[in-house]
Amino acid sequence: MHGELGTHSCEIVSTHGVCCAGVTALKYAAMAVKTGDVRTAVATGTERASSLLHAKHFRAELDARRDDEDNPYIAFDQEFLRYMLSDGSGAALVQDQPRGLALRVDWIDIVSFAHELPTCMYMGAKRTEDGGLRGYRDAGTLEDALREGYFNLHQDVKVLGQNIVTVSTTKTLEVLKKKRGFTPDQIDWVVPHYSSEFFRAKSYDELVRSGFEIPYSKWCSTLTERGNTGCASVLIMLNDLLESGRVEPGHRVVLMVPESGRFSAAWAMLTAVQA
């Protein structure tokens, strides 16, 4: 909807399960506690991508392509996701008083750039020649939609590579610097979500170009141990950081989460406190 409106960058709320959904849930839980509506809330993020990526789900399209000598294969923008996504679940307990070593939620901002950029990751649709999306309900019958791959999870890798790093760093920082006025020297730890190690150095270099360098010594990623678990990733990594014993009272922890659905980014500032 934001993309179709074409307005300025703004915060949107979507908890359907792409990368920013875990942080969105955390913000909703924190707001509920802050307003006094509840004293305790739990925010979760869960991904079970494997259920979408079994070979059996691609069978109808593959069978339909067997007679197509020019293009008998499933598109790369669908196939590579089978090696990029992992199953996982994470959760955060949010309360009005700290228990032991806890993290105070200072602020959480989620910025959408759908007004500038096309849809990158989608399911239940196919891209049209003009760059829009055509939903499966317009494909004819459900059998037609299955044969044509409407229900396969897609990610436009070209659009992803051109935009995801600048969206999650430079473009989001333009908004946050004006709103929050924070600087990199205020950060003790950063928990960065990225889909693969391919984007690690690119993200760091873009931060440097933005005048917001955060040295690798402050980065806390367990991607290689946990996998890319989408909306659960940042919650899982945050737990790993706390359990590492490196966080001390007064430390500031930043969460940095890009989302390729139609390009959003979530940043959060947390401060360690001792009960």
C-alpha positions, 0 to 999 in steps of 0.5 A: 500500500505504501508503494502504491501511494508513492508518498515519503518514507514512513513507518509501516506495520507488517507482522506477516513474517519477513525480516522486520516482523520480529522487531515490529513485534518487539516494538508493539510489546514495548509500547503495550508495556510503556503505556501501562496496558500490560506489565508483561509481554512476549515478542516472537519471531518464527520462520519455517521456510523449509515447509515452502521449499520442498521439491514437491512444491515445485513439481507442477511447474517443473512438469509444465516446463519439461517441453520448454527446451528454451527454459526448462528450469526453475528460475534462479530467483526461486532456486537460490532461496532453498540454500539461503533460508533457515528455520528458527524461532526467537523471543523477547520477554518485555516487562515494566521492571528489569530482572537481572541484567536486562535491556531497556528499550530506548527507541525502535524505528522502522522505515519503509522505502516502498515509495521509491523501490519495487517489490523484491521478495514475494509469493503468490504473485508473478512480476509483470512487464511494467515491474508490478505484481499480478496475483495468483487470483488473476492467473485463471485457475489454481492449477494454472497458478501452480503450473506457472509458479505463482506460489513459489517464493521469489526474490529478485536478486538483481534488485536485492543487490542494488538496493538492500545495503544502501536501504539498511544503512545510508538511507535509513541513517538519513532519517534516524540522524535527524530524528534521534541525533545519535552517533556511532561512538554511542554504540557499544554493540551492534546486532546486524541481520544480513542474509549471508556473509556476502553482505557483511563487508558491503554493509560495513563499507556503506556505513563508512561511506555514510560517516557512521563507521561501526568497527567489526569489534562491536559486531555481534552476528551468529549467522554462520552458527544459526543461519538466516532465520528471517524475522527470528534472526535478530532475536536469536542473535540478541540472546546469543550476545546476552549469553556471551557475557560481554554486555555490561550495565550501561552498554548500548546495543543497536539492532540493525535489520534490513528487509527485502520485501519491498525494502524496509529497515528496522533500527533499535537502541537498547541500553543494558541495565542491572536490576 
